[in-house]
Amino acid sequence: MDIELALIVDILLLISSLWLILQVSKPSIFNPSLWWVALHAYTVTSRLIALNRGAESLAVIGIRDARELVNAAIASDVSLLAVVAGTILISSRTYRVVESVSARNSGIRLSPRVGQIISILCLTIGTCALIEFGYFAIGARARGIDVSAINIGQFEDSSYPITIAGFAVQGALIQCALRGFNRWTVSLLLILLALTAFNLPRSSAVLAILMAFLIYQTRSSQHTLPLRWTMGLVLLGLVWFVFKPIVGGVIAGKDLRTVSTDVQDYIETSGDTKGSIDTQFFDMQATYMAAADEAGRRFYGATTLPLFYLPIPRFVWPDKPRQNDAALELSTESRQIAQVGMVPTLSGESYINFGWMGCAVIPFLYILGMQIACRRVSSYDITSAARWVYLIMLISMLQIFRDGLNSLVLFPLVAYLPLLGWGVISRLLTRGRRTKNISICCAVHAVNQRPS
């Protein structure tokens, strides 16, 4: 099979998969299977179209043969078919069971008091970390300007300050969930989004915008994508594409004319046959798979081991293994996987762990869990703890699709810990009150049953 045939097969499968998913599930923006189809179209199908039109992989990615790209296309298509299979299975077998479970859990609500406390902590501590340890502070130090008045010792050499800096915008998201999108909350959200966009990786702001969109749609009880939001998301995509050279220029202290030139050069570079690293996630998946085949290596789930020792700071454990041990092992002089920071995608990581079977089984199990969760919370509003946690998991899907299984834990439990904490704590408090009420009722009943 060549690239042209791979593209034809992929387009046919993409259209068929979309049709089948819409036949058995709701055409909702909260439907995880539709998110997978959209991510596949952006990452795989669009890239195959570009390759057929003469685009080339960057030399640093290390693609040696078109067959490597074809294998990646097959792996991605297998994963897409597994997602369709999982969606059909849930639709045919578990819908009634899930609905009955939903009815029993509908009383668990988010605690406004807990939300306010978490929001205030995020807005104060997170914003401080955002200003003191973000990209602007790093760029200023590089120019000999020390803007950090806080000394946190060896913790500054860890990822904790940047992680905490990402909490700031989450404080605003909680306020939007509590109070709605009024003038005050929207202003707060926009200010923190701007600070986040210029001080943290682009994904931090983009995912926060998507979370705000899902909160707004949930509060409005809307499951479709209005035209104004469609146009807004398209504009967001264009801004995201050129944002890297803009932020880089601002941080480096360049003037407006130089930044404008950098943006123009970036667009021209991305549009030529070589393209840009931001459009070649599919190529990275291909080189991961090819490198594993060349080494005769299967990791059998070892790529998830960093989750167990990630919370330990490196200054406490200097010899702590790197998170990208698999990438380091597969890196060669021609395939600089770890050095470039390539991502495997979930399909590629499934392949290097378990081969072709993994490309089907892991996405199947993942979408199975997401579909069950989606059906459980489909009728809940924004005050539901279960609905809130599901929105976080849905946002996490972007990271999981691109980076692999580790993001299934890392993103909710680390990057979005305040939002997840609100849902979990509210759920625990509600259960605690229920248990206490049941105990009181049982005690009263026992007293009433005593013989007089």
C-alpha positions as CSV (number, residue, x, y, z in Angstrom):
1,M,0.0,0.0,0.0
2,D,1.3,3.5,-0.9
3,I,0.4,6.9,0.6
4,E,-2.3,7.6,-2.1
5,L,-4.1,4.4,-1.3
6,A,-3.7,4.9,2.4
7,L,-5.4,8.3,2.0
8,I,-8.3,6.8,0.1
9,V,-8.8,4.1,2.7
10,D,-8.5,6.6,5.5
11,I,-11.1,9.0,4.0
12,L,-13.6,6.2,3.4
13,L,-13.1,4.9,6.9
14,L,-13.4,8.4,8.4
15,I,-16.7,9.1,6.6
16,S,-18.1,5.6,7.4
17,S,-17.1,6.0,11.1
18,L,-18.7,9.4,11.4
19,W,-21.9,8.0,9.9
20,L,-22.0,5.0,12.1
21,I,-21.3,6.9,15.3
22,L,-24.1,9.4,14.4
23,Q,-26.5,6.4,13.8
24,V,-26.0,4.9,17.3
25,S,-25.2,7.9,19.5
26,K,-26.3,11.5,20.0
27,P,-24.8,14.2,17.7
28,S,-23.6,16.1,20.7
29,I,-20.5,18.2,21.3
30,F,-20.1,16.2,24.5
31,N,-19.9,12.9,22.6
32,P,-16.3,11.6,23.0
33,S,-16.5,9.5,19.9
34,L,-17.1,12.6,17.8
35,W,-14.1,14.2,19.4
36,W,-12.0,11.2,18.4
37,V,-13.2,11.5,14.8
38,A,-12.3,15.2,14.8
39,L,-8.9,14.6,16.2
40,H,-8.3,11.8,13.7
41,A,-9.3,14.1,10.8
42,Y,-7.0,16.9,12.0
43,T,-4.0,14.7,12.9
44,V,-4.1,11.8,10.4
45,T,-6.4,12.6,7.4
46,S,-5.3,16.2,6.9
47,R,-1.6,15.1,7.1
48,L,-2.1,12.3,4.6
49,I,-3.7,14.9,2.2
50,A,-0.7,17.1,2.6
51,L,1.7,14.2,2.0
52,N,-0.1,13.3,-1.2
53,R,0.2,16.9,-2.3
54,G,4.0,16.8,-2.0
55,A,4.6,17.6,1.7
56,E,7.7,16.1,3.3
57,S,8.5,15.1,6.9
58,L,11.0,17.2,8.7
59,A,14.5,15.6,8.5
60,V,14.7,15.8,12.3
61,I,11.7,13.4,12.7
62,G,13.7,10.8,10.8
63,I,11.1,9.2,8.4
64,R,13.1,6.9,6.1
65,D,10.5,5.3,3.9
66,A,6.9,6.0,2.9
67,R,6.0,2.5,4.3
68,E,6.5,3.9,7.8
69,L,3.9,6.5,7.2
70,V,1.5,3.9,5.7
71,N,1.9,1.7,8.8
72,A,1.1,4.7,11.0
73,A,-2.0,5.3,8.9
74,I,-3.1,1.7,9.3
75,A,-2.6,1.8,13.0
76,S,-4.6,5.0,13.3
77,D,-7.4,3.5,11.2
78,V,-7.5,0.4,13.3
79,S,-7.8,2.6,16.4
80,L,-10.7,4.6,14.7
81,L,-12.5,1.3,13.9
82,A,-12.0,0.3,17.6
83,V,-13.6,3.5,18.7
84,V,-16.6,2.9,16.4
85,A,-16.9,-0.7,17.8
86,G,-16.8,0.6,21.3
87,T,-19.5,3.2,20.6
88,I,-21.8,0.6,19.0
89,L,-21.3,-1.8,21.9
90,I,-22.2,0.8,24.5
91,S,-25.2,1.9,22.5
92,S,-26.6,-1.6,22.1
93,R,-25.9,-3.1,25.5
94,T,-25.4,-0.7,28.4
95,Y,-27.7,2.3,27.7
96,R,-30.5,1.2,30.1
97,V,-28.1,0.1,32.8
98,V,-26.3,3.4,32.6
99,E,-29.5,5.4,32.7
100,S,-30.6,3.6,35.9
101,V,-27.2,4.3,37.6
102,S,-27.5,7.9,36.6
103,A,-30.9,8.2,38.3
104,R,-29.4,6.9,41.6
105,N,-26.5,9.4,41.5
106,S,-28.3,12.5,40.4
107,G,-28.3,14.0,43.9
108,I,-24.5,14.5,44.1
109,R,-23.8,18.2,43.6
110,L,-20.8,20.5,43.5
111,S,-20.3,22.3,46.8
112,P,-20.3,26.1,46.2
113,R,-18.4,26.7,49.4
114,V,-15.6,24.3,48.4
115,G,-15.6,25.8,44.9
116,Q,-15.1,29.3,46.3
117,I,-12.2,28.2,48.5
118,I,-10.4,26.4,45.7
119,S,-11.1,29.3,43.3
120,I,-9.6,31.9,45.7
121,L,-6.5,29.7,46.3
122,C,-6.0,29.3,42.5
123,L,-6.5,33.0,41.8
124,T,-4.0,34.1,44.5
125,I,-1.3,31.4,44.5
126,G,-1.7,30.5,40.9
127,T,-1.5,34.1,39.6
128,C,1.5,34.8,41.7
129,A,3.3,31.7,40.3
130,L,2.2,32.7,36.8
131,I,3.9,36.1,37.1
132,E,6.9,34.9,39.0
133,F,7.8,31.7,37.2
134,G,6.2,32.0,33.7
135,Y,7.9,32.5,30.4
136,F,8.1,36.3,30.9
137,A,10.0,35.9,34.1
138,I,12.3,33.3,32.4
139,G,12.9,35.7,29.5
140,A,13.6,38.6,31.8
141,R,16.2,36.6,33.7
142,A,17.9,35.7,30.5
143,R,18.2,39.5,29.8
144,G,19.6,40.1,33.3
145,I,16.4,41.3,34.9
146,D,15.3,39.4,38.0
147,V,11.6,39.7,38.4
148,S,11.2,36.9,41.0
149,A,11.1,38.2,44.5
150,I,10.1,34.8,45.9
151,N,12.8,32.3,46.8
152,I,11.4,28.7,46.8
153,G,14.8,27.0,46.9
154,Q,15.2,23.8,44.9
155,F,11.6,23.6,44.1
156,E,12.2,26.2,41.4
157,D,14.2,23.5,39.5
158,S,11.2,21.2,39.4
159,S,8.0,21.4,37.4
160,Y,5.9,22.4,40.4
161,P,6.0,26.2,39.9
162,I,4.8,26.0,36.2
163,T,2.1,23.5,37.2
164,I,0.9,25.8,40.0
165,A,0.9,28.7,37.5
166,G,-1.6,26.8,35.4
167,F,-4.0,26.8,38.3
168,A,-4.7,30.6,38.0
169,V,-7.1,30.4,35.0
170,Q,-8.8,27.5,36.6
171,G,-9.9,29.8,39.5
172,A,-11.7,31.9,36.8
173,L,-13.3,28.8,35.3
174,I,-14.7,27.8,38.7
175,Q,-16.2,31.3,39.1
176,C,-17.8,31.0,35.6
177,A,-19.3,27.7,36.7
178,L,-20.6,29.2,40.0
179,R,-21.8,32.6,38.8
180,G,-22.3,32.2,35.1
181,F,-20.7,34.3,32.3
182,N,-21.4,37.8,33.5
183,R,-19.3,40.9,32.9
184,W,-17.1,40.3,36.0
185,T,-16.3,36.6,35.5
186,V,-15.7,37.0,31.7
187,S,-13.3,39.9,32.4
188,L,-11.4,37.9,35.0
189,L,-11.3,34.9,32.6
190,L,-10.0,37.0,29.7
191,I,-7.3,38.6,31.8
192,L,-6.0,35.3,33.1
193,L,-6.2,33.7,29.7
194,A,-4.0,36.4,28.3
195,L,-1.5,35.9,31.1
196,T,-1.6,32.2,30.7
197,A,-1.2,32.4,26.9
198,F,2.0,34.5,27.2
199,N,3.5,32.7,30.2
200,L,2.7,29.0,29.7
201,P,2.6,26.5,26.7
202,R,-0.1,27.3,24.2
203,S,-2.1,24.3,25.1
204,S,-2.7,25.7,28.6
205,A,-4.8,28.6,27.2
206,V,-6.4,26.6,24.4
207,L,-7.7,23.9,26.7
208,A,-8.9,26.5,29.2
209,I,-10.9,28.2,26.4
210,L,-12.4,24.8,25.4
211,M,-13.3,24.1,29.1
212,A,-15.0,27.5,29.3
213,F,-16.9,26.7,26.1
214,L,-18.1,23.4,27.6
215,I,-19.1,25.1,30.8
216,Y,-21.1,27.7,28.9
217,Q,-22.8,25.0,26.7
218,T,-23.7,23.0,29.8
219,R,-25.2,26.0,31.6
220,S,-27.2,26.8,28.5
221,S,-28.3,23.1,28.0
222,Q,-27.0,23.2,24.4
223,H,-25.5,20.1,22.8
224,T,-24.9,21.4,19.3
225,L,-22.3,23.8,18.0
226,P,-23.8,27.2,17.2
227,L,-22.5,29.1,14.1
228,R,-20.9,31.9,16.2
229,W,-19.0,29.3,18.2
230,T,-17.9,27.5,15.1
231,M,-16.4,30.7,13.7
232,G,-14.9,31.5,17.0
233,L,-13.1,28.1,17.2
234,V,-11.9,28.5,13.7
235,L,-10.4,31.9,14.6
236,L,-8.9,30.4,17.7
237,G,-7.2,27.8,15.6
238,L,-5.7,30.5,13.4
239,V,-4.5,32.4,16.4
240,W,-3.1,29.2,18.0
241,F,-1.1,28.5,14.8
242,V,0.8,31.8,14.7
243,F,0.9,32.3,18.5
244,K,4.3,30.6,19.0
245,P,6.4,33.2,17.1
246,I,4.4,36.0,18.7
247,V,5.0,34.8,22.3
248,G,8.6,34.1,21.5
249,G,9.2,37.6,20.2
250,V,7.4,39.3,23.1
251,I,9.3,37.2,25.7
252,A,12.6,38.0,23.9
253,G,11.8,41.7,24.0
254,K,11.6,42.2,20.2
255,D,9.9,45.2,18.7
256,L,6.6,44.9,16.8
257,R,8.1,45.0,13.3
258,T,10.5,42.1,14.2
259,V,7.7,40.0,15.7
260,S,5.6,40.6,12.5
261,T,8.5,39.4,10.4
262,D,8.9,36.3,12.5
263,V,5.1,35.5,12.1
264,Q,5.3,35.9,8.4
265,D,8.4,33.7,8.2
266,Y,6.7,31.1,10.4
267,I,3.6,31.0,8.1
268,E,5.8,30.7,5.0
269,T,7.9,27.9,6.5
270,S,4.8,26.0,7.6
271,G,3.3,26.3,4.2
272,D,6.3,24.9,2.2
273,T,6.9,21.2,1.5
274,K,8.8,20.7,4.7
275,G,6.0,22.2,6.9
276,S,6.3,22.8,10.6
277,I,6.6,20.5,13.7
278,D,3.1,21.6,14.8
279,T,1.5,19.8,11.8
280,Q,3.5,16.6,11.9
281,F,2.2,14.6,14.9
282,F,1.3,11.8,12.5
283,D,4.9,11.7,11.3
284,M,6.1,11.5,14.9
285,Q,3.8,8.5,15.4
286,A,5.2,6.8,12.4
287,T,8.8,7.2,13.5
288,Y,7.9,5.9,17.0
289,M,6.4,2.8,15.5
290,A,9.3,2.3,13.0
291,A,11.9,2.7,15.7
292,A,10.2,0.1,17.9
293,D,10.1,-2.3,15.0
294,E,13.8,-1.7,14.2
295,A,14.7,-2.4,17.8
296,G,12.4,-5.4,18.0
297,R,11.0,-3.8,21.2
298,R,7.6,-4.0,22.8
299,F,7.2,-2.2,26.2
300,Y,4.1,-4.0,27.4
301,G,2.8,-1.1,29.4
302,A,6.2,0.1,30.7
303,T,5.6,3.5,29.1
304,T,3.2,4.2,32.0
305,L,5.8,3.5,34.8
306,P,6.7,7.2,35.3
307,L,3.3,7.7,36.8
308,F,4.4,5.9,39.9
309,Y,7.4,8.1,40.7
310,L,6.4,11.4,39.1
311,P,5.3,13.2,42.3
312,I,8.8,12.8,43.8
313,P,10.9,16.0,43.2
314,R,14.2,15.4,41.4
315,F,16.2,17.1,44.2
316,V,14.9,14.5,46.6
317,W,15.7,11.6,44.2
318,P,18.5,12.9,41.9
319,D,18.7,9.6,40.0
320,K,14.9,9.5,39.3
321,P,14.2,7.9,35.9
322,R,13.1,10.3,33.2
323,Q,9.5,10.4,32.1
324,N,10.5,9.8,28.5
325,D,12.6,6.6,29.1
326,A,10.8,4.9,26.2
327,A,11.7,7.8,23.9
328,L,15.3,7.8,25.0
329,E,15.6,4.1,24.4
330,L,14.1,4.4,20.9
331,S,16.2,7.5,19.9
332,T,19.0,7.1,17.4
333,E,21.2,9.5,15.6
334,S,18.7,9.7,12.7
335,R,15.6,9.5,14.8
336,Q,16.0,12.1,17.6
337,I,12.8,11.2,19.3
338,A,13.7,12.3,22.8
339,Q,15.8,15.3,21.8
340,V,13.0,16.8,19.7
341,G,10.3,15.9,22.2
342,M,8.2,13.9,19.8
343,V,4.8,12.6,20.8
344,P,3.6,9.1,20.0
345,T,-0.2,9.7,19.9
346,L,-2.3,7.1,21.7
347,S,-2.4,4.8,18.7
348,G,1.4,4.9,18.3
349,E,2.0,4.3,22.0
350,S,-0.5,1.4,21.9
351,Y,1.6,-0.1,19.1
352,I,5.0,0.2,20.8
353,N,3.4,-1.4,23.9
354,F,1.4,-4.3,22.4
355,G,1.7,-4.2,18.6
356,W,-1.2,-4.2,16.3
357,M,-3.5,-5.7,18.9
358,G,-2.8,-2.7,21.2
359,C,-3.9,-0.3,18.5
360,A,-7.4,-1.8,18.7
361,V,-7.7,-2.9,22.3
362,I,-6.5,0.3,24.1
363,P,-8.6,2.8,22.2
364,F,-11.6,0.4,22.4
365,L,-11.3,0.3,26.2
366,Y,-10.7,4.0,26.5
367,I,-13.7,5.0,24.4
368,L,-15.8,2.4,26.2
369,G,-15.2,4.1,29.5
370,M,-15.7,7.6,28.1
371,Q,-19.0,6.6,26.5
372,I,-20.3,5.1,29.7
373,A,-19.4,8.3,31.5
374,C,-21.0,10.4,28.8
375,R,-24.3,8.6,29.1
376,R,-24.3,8.8,32.9
377,V,-24.0,12.5,32.9
378,S,-25.9,13.4,29.7
379,S,-28.9,14.8,31.6
380,Y,-27.0,16.5,34.4
381,D,-26.4,20.3,34.7
382,I,-23.3,22.1,35.6
383,T,-24.0,21.7,39.4
384,S,-23.5,18.0,39.1
385,A,-20.1,16.7,40.4
386,A,-20.2,13.8,38.0
387,R,-20.8,16.1,35.0
388,W,-18.0,18.4,36.1
389,V,-15.5,15.5,36.3
390,Y,-16.6,14.3,32.9
391,L,-15.9,17.7,31.3
392,I,-12.4,17.5,32.7
393,M,-11.9,14.0,31.3
394,L,-13.3,15.2,27.9
395,I,-10.8,18.0,27.8
396,S,-8.1,15.6,28.7
397,M,-8.9,13.7,25.6
398,L,-6.9,16.1,23.5
399,Q,-3.8,15.4,25.5
400,I,-4.4,11.7,25.7
401,F,-4.9,11.4,21.9
402,R,-1.6,13.3,21.3
403,D,0.6,12.2,24.1
404,G,-0.6,8.7,25.1
405,L,-1.9,7.0,28.2
406,N,0.1,8.9,30.8
407,S,-2.0,11.9,30.1
408,L,-5.1,10.0,31.3
409,V,-3.7,10.4,34.8
410,L,-1.3,13.3,34.5
411,F,-3.6,15.8,33.0
412,P,-6.6,15.5,35.4
413,L,-4.6,14.8,38.6
414,V,-1.7,17.3,38.0
415,A,-2.5,20.0,35.4
416,Y,-6.2,20.2,36.3
417,L,-6.0,19.2,39.9
418,P,-8.1,22.1,41.3
419,L,-11.0,21.5,39.0
420,L,-10.9,17.7,39.6
421,G,-10.5,18.3,43.4
422,W,-13.7,20.4,43.4
423,G,-15.6,17.5,41.9
424,V,-14.1,14.8,44.1
425,I,-14.3,16.7,47.4
426,S,-17.9,17.6,46.7
427,R,-18.7,14.0,46.0
428,L,-17.0,12.9,49.3
429,L,-18.8,15.5,51.3
430,T,-22.2,14.5,49.9
431,R,-21.5,10.9,50.6
432,G,-20.4,11.8,54.1
433,R,-23.7,13.6,54.8
434,R,-25.7,10.8,53.3
435,T,-23.9,8.2,55.6
436,K,-24.5,10.4,58.6
437,N,-28.2,10.9,57.8
438,I,-28.6,7.1,57.3
439,S,-26.9,6.4,60.6
440,I,-29.2,8.9,62.4
441,C,-32.3,7.4,60.8
442,C,-31.2,3.9,61.8
443,A,-30.7,5.0,65.4
444,V,-34.0,6.7,65.5
445,H,-35.7,3.7,64.1
446,A,-34.0,1.4,66.6
447,V,-35.2,3.6,69.5
448,N,-38.7,3.6,68.2
449,Q,-38.6,-0.2,68.0
450,R,-37.7,-0.7,71.7
451,P,-40.5,-2.1,73.8
452,S,-42.0,0.4,76.1
